[in-house]
C-alpha cells in the first residue's frame, strides 16, 4: 500500500506550492526499519543534532542556465578522461570492481562556483538562517548498474544542510528512487530526481537517506554540495560527545 504526498517545490528565488510536480512517495517501510539499517553514530545524529525545517527535505529545481553549465563541465571533463574510480565509496554497494562508481571532479570550475552561490542563498532561505558556510562539493559521482547506497546520515562535523543534484543518466530503464526519512515521518519516503526536478535539499546530518533498490540502467550521475551554519562544527561535536 503506497500513499502519495506532495510537498512544496522551490524554483529559483520564489516558492511555489506546486501540487503534483514535486512529490515524495511514502512507502510501507517504517522509520524503525530504516534506522536499523544504519550504524549507531548515524542514529545518534538523528536523535540529538539540531533541525532547521519542519520536514528536513524539499524538492527543488536548479536554474536552467546553472544546470546547463554543470552538465557541460561534467561532459567536458569526461571527454577529457578526467573520470577515475571512486576510492572513497564505502557507502556504495556495487557488484564488481568494474561497477565501482566513477568520480569526475568539477570542483573549482566556474559552473560549480555559480551553483555554490545559488545554493548558499537558497538553502539559507529554506532553513531560515542568515547565512551558511560552504564545506564541501563532492562529485560528480557516477553510479553504475546494480549499485545501491547504504542508508546513512552524512558526516556531521561538516555536512549539516546539503543538496543532491542530478546531472545525467544513461540507459536507465526504471526510475531510481532515493529513500529519505523526513523528520517525524513514520515511514520512509521516496523521491525521484529527474531532469525536470533535479535537486533535493535535505538536512544531511539528521535526515537518513539511501538507495535501497539496485540501479537498473547503465549510469546515474549526481553532485553533492554541503554547507553548515556558522559555528556548527563545535556545537555538533559537543552534542555528539556529551
Ligand atoms: Fe549522504
Boltz pocket constraint, residues with backbone or C-beta under 6 A from the ligand:
constraints:
  - pocket:
      binder: B
      contacts: [[A, 152], [A, 153], [A, 154], [A, 209]]
      max_distance: 6.0
